[in-house]
């Protein structure tokens, strides 16, 4: 039986199948192979008995794509939700999400929520001037007044879309505005910190039906604020910024990091790059440098828990559990016997 994981809670995986919803556990062999299951994964299930709605996940089917923060697979696009105010718009955090989408090659849409709190159009004009020339689709919404919700419906229709962004930007409020029957829990911004607090605790695919009967699938996710480029080499960061990627071919040196190098085409045309974008680039390069130092001066090799033989994956048995062969036992028995 095949199904799709639509929610993960604690150690339980919930799958939609043609025979209904099943509560699942993962087979031990997948745990030993360190296989991670994401929301959105298509899986093969083994039912405990024909009357039970419980099953075991025995296989993860190939993914079309995935992202790791939040852990979601087989999606059509990512909508990055930011708040214009409460909390204040964080350009660096927004650029982090954009670069992660570029890394995983998934189309992003920028949603700027709470525009009812915007007293002037200056910030909106700044956003448009930065991101629209780069080819990023933008939409301005107010979950409270339902401004821009129809535009969001057009983007969502027929697709599986992930809502991601920091806590408090209004992801759950947007989902409720799209479908009032959801009643997802929301919280106000913390007066003490001026930041959002977690309301969504897990990823979940939500089936939406709009008033005109169009349908969509929305993945509501917890807020993530700690995305870090501690998995890339510094030279790989430029490819995640379209405006830098377009110009860096003109640099004098191939390993140019566009900071202070002689003959750098980025520095030469720095006026073509927005200051907030370039500042984010420098920050991400610094994080990547930490990663480079780590892998250069410390061993990172770990033994795999599985091996591939004849295009099949087998779980390795640990040395503690491996049964000693009869030949080895005989050798150990006679060892030292003739040395006396």
C-alpha positions in Angstrom: 0.0 0.0 0.0 1.3 3.5 -0.9 0.6 6.8 0.8 1.8 10.3 1.5 3.0 11.6 4.8 0.9 14.7 5.7 1.9 15.1 9.3 4.7 14.0 11.7 4.1 14.3 15.4 6.5 12.8 18.0 7.4 9.3 16.7 4.2 8.9 14.7 3.8 9.5 10.9 0.3 10.1 9.5 -0.2 9.0 5.9 -3.1 9.6 3.4 -3.9 6.5 1.4 -6.7 5.4 -0.9 -8.0 3.4 2.1 -8.0 6.4 4.5 -5.6 7.9 7.0 -3.0 5.6 8.7 -1.0 6.2 11.9 2.5 4.8 11.1 5.7 3.8 12.8 9.0 3.4 10.9 10.6 0.0 10.3 13.8 -0.6 12.3 15.8 -1.2 9.1 15.1 2.4 7.9 16.2 3.7 11.3 19.5 1.8 11.0 20.0 3.2 7.6 19.4 6.7 9.1 16.7 7.4 6.6 14.8 10.6 7.4 11.1 10.9 6.5 9.8 14.3 5.6 6.3 15.7 5.4 5.2 15.2 1.8 7.2 12.0 1.3 5.5 9.2 -0.6 6.0 5.9 1.2 5.2 2.2 1.0 3.2 0.9 4.0 2.8 -2.5 5.6 -0.5 -2.8 7.4 -0.5 -4.6 10.7 -3.9 -6.2 10.0 -6.8 -5.6 7.7 -9.0 -4.1 10.4 -6.4 -1.7 11.8 -5.6 1.8 10.7 -2.0 1.4 11.9 0.9 0.5 9.7 4.7 0.4 9.3 6.7 2.5 6.8 8.8 0.0 4.9 10.2 2.2 2.1 10.6 5.9 1.1 9.8 6.5 -2.6 12.0 8.8 -4.7 11.5 12.5 -4.0 10.9 15.2 -6.7 12.6 17.7 -4.4 12.9 18.7 -0.7 14.0 21.3 1.7 15.6 20.7 5.1 14.3 23.6 7.2 11.4 23.0 7.4 11.7 19.3 6.5 9.3 19.0 3.6 9.4 17.0 0.3 7.7 17.0 -3.1 6.6 20.6 -3.2 5.8 23.0 -6.1 6.9 26.2 -4.5 7.8 28.0 -1.3 6.1 31.1 -0.1 8.4 33.1 2.2 6.3 35.1 4.6 7.7 38.2 6.2 6.0 40.9 8.3 6.4 44.5 7.3 5.9 45.4 11.0 5.5 43.6 14.3 8.1 42.1 14.0 10.0 44.5 11.9 11.1 43.4 8.5 14.4 41.6 8.7 16.2 41.7 5.3 19.0 39.4 6.3 16.5 36.7 7.4 14.5 37.1 4.2 17.7 36.7 2.2 18.5 33.5 4.1 15.3 31.9 3.1 15.7 33.1 -0.5 19.2 31.6 -0.7 18.0 28.3 0.7 15.4 28.2 -2.0 18.1 28.9 -4.6 20.2 26.1 -3.1 17.4 23.6 -3.3 16.2 24.9 -6.7 12.6 25.5 -5.7 10.7 28.6 -6.9 10.1 31.1 -4.1 7.3 33.7 -3.8 7.8 36.6 -1.4 4.7 37.4 0.8 4.9 40.5 2.9 2.1 40.4 5.5 0.6 42.9 7.9 0.7 45.7 5.3 -2.3 47.2 7.1 0.3 48.4 9.7 2.3 50.2 7.1 1.8 53.9 7.5 3.7 55.0 4.4 4.5 53.3 1.1 8.3 53.8 1.4 9.1 50.3 2.7 6.8 48.7 0.0 8.7 50.7 -2.7 12.0 49.6 -1.3 10.9 45.9 -1.3 9.8 46.2 -4.9 13.0 47.9 -6.0 15.2 45.2 -4.4 13.4 42.0 -5.3 11.3 42.5 -8.4 14.3 43.2 -10.7 15.8 39.9 -9.5 12.8 38.1 -10.9 11.2 37.2 -7.5 7.4 37.3 -7.5 6.0 39.4 -4.6 2.6 39.7 -3.0 1.5 42.1 -0.2 -1.2 40.8 2.2 -3.1 41.6 5.3 -4.5 38.5 7.0 -6.6 40.8 9.2 -8.3 42.7 6.4 -7.9 39.9 3.8 -6.0 42.2 1.4 -4.1 40.2 -1.2 -5.7 36.9 -0.2 -7.3 36.5 -3.7 -3.9 36.9 -5.2 -2.5 34.3 -2.9 -5.3 31.9 -3.9 -4.3 32.2 -7.5 -0.7 31.3 -6.6 -1.7 28.4 -4.5 -4.4 26.8 -6.7 -3.4 23.3 -7.9 -0.1 23.3 -6.1 1.5 22.0 -3.0 3.0 25.1 -1.4 5.1 25.6 1.8 4.6 28.6 4.0 7.8 29.4 5.8 9.2 32.3 7.8 10.1 33.4 11.3 7.7 33.1 14.2 5.0 35.8 14.4 4.9 36.9 10.8 1.4 35.6 10.3 1.7 32.2 8.6 -1.2 30.6 10.5 -3.2 33.8 10.2 -2.8 33.7 6.4 -3.9 30.0 6.4 -7.0 30.9 8.4 -7.8 33.8 6.0 -7.6 31.4 3.1 -10.0 29.0 4.7 -11.8 30.2 7.8 -12.7 26.6 8.8 -9.1 25.8 9.7 -9.1 27.8 13.0 -5.3 27.4 13.4 -4.0 28.8 16.7 -2.3 32.2 16.6 -0.5 34.3 19.2 0.3 38.1 19.5 3.8 39.4 19.3 5.7 39.3 22.6 5.7 42.7 24.2 9.0 41.9 26.0 11.1 40.8 23.0 9.1 42.3 20.1 9.4 39.0 18.4 6.9 36.2 17.5 6.3 33.2 19.6 5.9 29.6 18.3 2.2 28.6 17.7 2.7 25.9 15.0 4.6 23.1 16.5 4.9 20.7 13.5 4.7 20.6 9.7 1.4 19.6 8.3 -0.2 19.5 4.8 -3.5 21.2 4.9 -6.1 20.6 2.1 -7.7 23.9 1.1 -10.9 24.6 -0.9 -11.7 28.1 -1.9 -15.2 29.6 -2.4 -15.1 29.0 -6.1 -14.3 25.3 -5.5 -10.6 25.6 -6.5 -8.3 23.5 -4.3 -4.8 23.7 -3.1 -2.5 22.0 -0.6 -0.7 24.2 1.9 2.1 23.2 4.3 1.9 25.1 7.5 5.3 25.1 9.3 6.9 26.2 12.6 8.8 29.4 12.5 12.5 29.1 11.9 15.0 31.9 12.6 18.2 30.0 12.8 19.2 29.2 9.2 23.0 29.1 8.8 25.3 28.5 5.8 27.5 26.1 7.7 27.4 23.4 5.0 28.8 25.3 2.0 32.3 26.4 1.0 32.6 30.3 0.7 33.0 30.1 -3.1 29.5 28.6 -3.3 27.7 31.5 -1.7 27.7 33.8 -4.8 25.7 31.3 -6.9 22.8 31.8 -4.4 22.5 35.5 -5.2 21.3 36.1 -8.8 22.8 39.6 -9.1 26.2 38.4 -7.9 26.1 35.2 -9.9 25.5 37.2 -13.1 28.6 39.4 -12.5 31.2 37.2 -10.9 32.2 35.7 -14.2 34.0 39.0 -14.9 36.2 38.7 -11.9 40.0 38.4 -12.5 40.3 35.3 -10.2 38.1 32.3 -10.2 38.2 32.0 -6.4 37.3 35.6 -5.9 35.0 36.1 -2.8 34.1 39.7 -3.8 35.3 41.2 -0.6 38.4 43.2 -1.3 40.2 41.3 -4.1 42.0 43.0 -7.0 40.1 42.9 -10.2 36.7 41.9 -8.6 33.8 42.6 -10.9 31.3 42.7 -8.1 33.2 45.5 -6.2 33.5 47.4 -9.5 29.7 47.2 -10.1 28.7 47.4 -6.4 26.2 50.2 -7.2 24.1 47.6 -9.0 23.6 45.5 -5.9 21.4 46.6 -3.0 23.3 47.3 0.2 21.1 44.9 2.3 21.7 42.1 -0.2 25.5 42.6 -0.2 25.6 42.8 3.6 23.8 39.5 3.7 26.2 38.0 1.2 29.2 39.0 3.4 27.5 37.5 6.5 26.9 34.2 4.7 30.4 34.0 3.4 31.7 34.4 7.0 29.5 31.5 8.1 30.8 29.4 5.2 34.4 30.3 6.2 33.8 28.8 9.6 32.6 25.6 7.9 35.7 25.5 5.7 37.9 25.9 8.7 36.1 23.1 10.5 36.4 20.6 7.6 40.0 21.6 7.0 41.3 21.1 10.5 39.1 18.4 11.9 38.1 14.9 10.7 34.5 14.7 9.6 34.5 11.2 8.2 32.0 8.8 9.7 31.3 5.2 8.9 28.1 4.7 7.0 25.4 2.6 8.6 24.6 0.9 5.2 26.3 -0.4 2.1 25.3 -0.8 -1.5 25.8 -4.1 -3.3 24.3 -5.0 -6.7 22.2 -1.8 -6.6 20.6 -2.9 -3.3 21.1 -1.2 0.1 22.0 -3.4 3.0 22.2 -2.3 6.7 25.6 -2.9 8.2 25.7 -5.1 11.3 27.7 -3.5 14.2 30.8 -5.4 15.4 29.1 -5.9 18.8 26.2 -7.8 17.2 28.2 -9.6 14.6 28.4 -13.4 15.2 31.9 -14.8 15.3 32.5 -17.4 12.6 33.3 -21.1 13.6 36.7 -20.8 11.8 37.6 -17.7 13.8 36.5 -19.4 17.0 38.8 -22.4 16.3 41.7 -20.0 15.6 41.1 -18.2 18.9 40.9 -21.6 20.7 44.3 -22.8 19.4 46.0 -19.4 19.5 49.2 -19.6 21.6 48.8 -23.4 22.1 52.0 -24.1 20.2 53.9 -21.1 21.5 54.5 -22.7 24.9 
